[in-house]
Amino acid sequence: MLTELKKKKMETAKMTFSDSAKTQIEKLIASSDDKEVLLRVSVSGGGCSGFQYHFDFDQSKKEDDLQILSGNKVLGVIDETSYDLLKESQIDYVNELSGSYFKINNPNASGTCGCGSSFSV
């Protein structure tokens, strides 16, 4: 539970949120029935380029999660394995003709697919 996350000191991931991502996450949390949800960022194998980004809202905290801060506020969590691939990344929220979505600006990626949802290292 998120309340457990508040009680237990977690390590902080060196990742940031753009202003548009912060705003969108806060809007989504405010519109949720559960005000204790966080954005879960993760990476899995697959996609055009080898690894694929995933964004979900989650209330549960896993033992290997790191917190992603916006100022002093925890807005997200990421597991250690995914974090190894996303260190120093920025989470952005983009509103384009093709749609609105969270996007990761990943300095560790050596290549990305055309839509930006997958990457290679």
C-alpha positions as CSV (number, residue, x, y, z in Angstrom):
1,M,0.0,0.0,0.0
2,L,1.1,3.6,-0.6
3,T,0.8,4.3,3.2
4,E,3.6,1.7,3.6
5,L,5.7,3.6,1.1
6,K,5.3,6.8,3.2
7,K,6.4,4.9,6.4
8,K,9.4,3.2,4.9
9,K,12.2,5.4,3.6
10,M,12.8,4.5,0.0
11,E,15.7,5.3,-2.2
12,T,15.1,8.1,-4.7
13,A,15.5,7.5,-8.5
14,K,17.4,10.1,-10.4
15,M,14.6,10.9,-12.8
16,T,12.5,14.0,-13.3
17,F,9.1,15.0,-14.5
18,S,8.4,17.8,-17.0
19,D,5.9,20.4,-15.9
20,S,3.3,18.9,-18.3
21,A,3.9,15.4,-16.9
22,K,3.5,16.7,-13.3
23,T,0.3,18.5,-14.2
24,Q,-1.2,15.4,-16.0
25,I,-0.3,13.0,-13.2
26,E,-1.8,15.3,-10.6
27,K,-5.0,15.6,-12.7
28,L,-5.3,11.9,-13.1
29,I,-4.8,11.3,-9.4
30,A,-7.3,14.0,-8.5
31,S,-9.9,12.4,-10.8
32,S,-9.3,8.9,-9.4
33,D,-11.4,7.4,-6.6
34,D,-8.1,6.3,-5.0
35,K,-6.0,9.4,-4.1
36,E,-3.0,7.3,-3.1
37,V,-2.1,6.0,-6.5
38,L,1.3,6.7,-8.1
39,L,2.6,6.5,-11.6
40,R,4.4,3.2,-12.1
41,V,7.1,3.4,-14.7
42,S,8.6,0.1,-16.0
43,V,10.5,-1.4,-18.9
44,S,9.9,-4.8,-20.5
45,G,11.5,-6.7,-23.3
46,G,9.8,-6.2,-26.7
47,G,8.8,-3.4,-29.0
48,C,10.5,-2.5,-32.2
49,S,13.9,-1.6,-30.7
50,G,14.3,-4.2,-27.9
51,F,12.8,-2.6,-24.7
52,Q,9.4,-1.1,-24.2
53,Y,8.2,1.6,-21.8
54,H,5.2,1.0,-19.6
55,F,3.1,3.5,-17.6
56,D,0.4,2.3,-15.1
57,F,-1.2,3.7,-12.0
58,D,-0.6,1.5,-9.0
59,Q,-1.2,1.7,-5.3
60,S,1.0,-1.2,-4.3
61,K,4.7,-0.8,-3.7
62,K,7.1,-3.6,-4.4
63,E,10.2,-4.3,-2.3
64,D,12.7,-3.2,-5.0
65,D,10.9,0.1,-5.9
66,L,12.6,3.4,-6.0
67,Q,10.5,6.6,-5.6
68,I,10.4,9.3,-8.3
69,L,10.1,12.7,-6.8
70,S,8.7,16.0,-8.0
71,G,10.0,18.5,-5.5
72,N,9.3,16.9,-2.2
73,K,6.2,15.0,-3.5
74,V,6.4,11.3,-4.6
75,L,4.6,11.0,-7.9
76,G,6.0,7.8,-9.2
77,V,7.8,4.5,-8.5
78,I,10.1,2.4,-10.6
79,D,11.6,-1.0,-10.0
80,E,15.4,-1.3,-9.8
81,T,15.8,-3.3,-13.1
82,S,13.8,-0.7,-15.1
83,Y,15.7,2.1,-13.4
84,D,19.0,0.7,-14.5
85,L,17.8,1.4,-18.1
86,L,16.2,4.8,-17.3
87,K,18.7,6.6,-15.0
88,E,18.7,10.3,-15.5
89,S,15.6,10.2,-17.8
90,Q,12.9,12.8,-17.9
91,I,9.2,11.8,-18.0
92,D,7.2,14.1,-20.2
93,Y,3.6,14.4,-21.2
94,V,3.0,15.2,-24.9
95,N,-0.2,16.4,-26.5
96,E,0.1,16.0,-30.3
97,L,-2.2,15.5,-33.3
98,S,-1.6,11.7,-33.0
99,G,-2.7,11.7,-29.3
100,S,-1.7,12.5,-25.8
101,Y,0.8,10.2,-24.0
102,F,3.6,10.0,-21.5
103,K,7.0,10.0,-23.1
104,I,10.5,9.3,-21.7
105,N,13.5,11.3,-22.7
106,N,16.1,8.6,-22.1
107,P,19.8,9.6,-22.3
108,N,20.8,5.9,-22.0
109,A,19.0,4.9,-25.2
110,S,21.3,4.3,-28.2
111,G,18.2,4.0,-30.5
112,T,14.5,4.4,-30.5
113,C,11.6,3.3,-32.8
114,G,9.7,5.8,-34.8
115,C,6.8,6.2,-32.3
116,G,9.2,6.5,-29.3
117,S,7.6,3.7,-27.3
118,S,10.6,1.4,-27.5
119,F,14.3,1.8,-27.3
120,S,17.7,0.0,-27.4
121,V,20.8,0.5,-25.3
